[in-house]
Amino acid sequence: MDKLFNWESAEELCKAARDKKEAIPVRIYLGSGFNPNVVEYMK
């Protein structure tokens, strides 16, 4: 896992792209333990 990754910045970036209806590439490492709640962002 990248220790320099900032979850808050990533969340803001994704929210801004969602609001502008822009696509944004996302890479999730399956072993990272990250459990996304994507339903919240798809509304």
For each residue, the residues with C-beta under 8 A, 3 or more apart:
1: 5 29 32
2: 5
3:
4:
5: 1 2 10
6: 9 10
7: 10 11
8: 11 12
9: 6 12 13
10: 5 6 7 13 14
11: 7 8 14 15
12: 8 9 15 16
13: 9 10 16 17 24
14: 10 11 17 18 24 26 41
15: 11 12 18 19 41
16: 12 13 19 20
17: 13 14 20 22 23 24
18: 14 15 21 22 41
19: 15 16
20: 16 17
21: 18
22: 17 18
23: 17
24: 13 14 17
25:
26: 14
27:
28: 32 34 36
29: 1 32 34
30:
31:
32: 1 28 29
33:
34: 28 29
35:
36: 28
37: 40 41
38: 41 42
39: 42 43
40: 37 43
41: 14 15 18 37 38
42: 38 39
43: 39 40
